[in-house]
Amino acid sequence: MAAFSIDPALRALIDQHQPAASSAGSFYPLNGLTGLSGKVVSGQQRWLARRIPQQPIPFISRRREWHLLRRLTASGLAPHALAINQRWLLLEWLPGETLSPAAFLARQPELLALLTRLHHQPLSGYRLRLLPLLQHYWQQCRQRNPRWLRRLRQLTRQGEPAPLRLGLLHMDIHPGNLLAHPDGLRLIDWEYAADGDIALELAAIIGGNALNAAQHTALLADYARANRLEVSVLAQQVRRWQPWLHLLMASWYQLRWEQSGDPALHQLAIAAWRQI
């Protein structure tokens, strides 16, 4: 893993949070589609630093992330938010390894318990609305196609599904964002978290992790049982959200490819548009 010197604005934030920290240190960029996070090593100290994007990415707000994580300090669900300035958000570094795809499937009971705890947290006050978000992507992208416009108009006419049950959502749950912490699973990468329909989160987990029919059915049945919901009603609500998520994913890849020029994002965008 390549190491870099610590950005002066990040160094100032570390000094503000912990004035006695060593002035020497290194920044190690972490893998991720946004490419905005890194591990900071300074003496014996370890932190996670998340850069505030210079190119706006719709709905990402480090200030929202900061306030939301501060509310979750006692929850045991997420890393603690330590400090923020105009360039960086500083979080605690959690020990542990992210899950492999096989471990993600094997630890479904723990994931279910984590989801239930998450969705019963107090609402954050930040409501996720997909229609304005989709419209924002359409406005920001340069390369747009008729298929995109047709689907966006269709969803605009339909309107967003009325929530089955509002809860605090993470909205990016996959093996790479689940940490096997010594005290149990933890969720990392909270930049898309907000209040929304719990069925939207479940639809995102199913679609984002390519769960097969049996895994999909088992997840919904177990979630419904744990949360006293009618499984058929929950499954129907998940289906309502799926076309919204397909368009959201394709739009996200399209914008990030245009912003970064990353060929991998271009291929992901092409694959996502095929599903529209």
Protein Blocks (a to p, Z undefined) as FASTA:
>chain_A
ZZddddfklmmmmmmmmmmbcfbdcddddedfklpaccddehjbccddddddfbdcehia
fklmmmmmmmmmmnopaccdfbdcfkbccddddedddddfklmmmmmmmmmmmmmmmmmg
ccehiacdfklmmmmmmmmpmbdcfklmmmmmmmmmnopaddfbdcddeklacfklcccd
fkbccdehjllgccddfklmmmmmmmmnopafklmmmmmmmmmmmnopafklmmmmmmmm
mmmmmmmmmmmmmmmmmmnopaklmmmmmmmmmmZZ
